Amino acid sequence: MLKAVIFDIDGTLIDSVDLHAQSWLETFKRFGVQARFADVRRHIGEGADRLIPAFVPAEMPRDIRKQIEGSPCSDPTLSNVRHRRHQVRR
C-alpha cells in the first residue's frame, strides 16, 4: 500500500536539470528544431514561456508550437528519473 509520495518539482531532492534539458532536446528534435544541450541547459528553470521562444523559430506553425508546449516531460524522461531515484539527496 502506498503511504507517501514525494513530488520534487524544483530539483531539490533529485538533480534533474540534465534530464529536463535532455527532455527538451528530444522534444525539439521530434519537431525538427536544432539545439545544443549546453544551450538548453542554461535555460532550465526559466519556464517554457521563455525557453521555447529561445529555440523554436517564430515562423513555426502555431499548431506545432502548441504540440511542443505540451510535450516536454515525455515518458522516457520520467522513466529515467525513476531509474535514477537512488541519487536522492539525504
Number of C-alpha atoms within 10 A of each C-alpha: 3 4 4 6 6 6 8 11 9 11 13 10 15 17 17 20 16 14 17 22 23 20 21 27 21 21 20 19 12 11 14 10 14 14 16 11 13 11 13 20 18 12 16 17 14 9 9 16 9 12 18 18 11 14 16 18 12 11 7 11 9 10 9 12 17 10 12 18 16 12 14 19 16 14 11 12 19 14 10 12 17 10 10 13 12 9 12 11 9 5
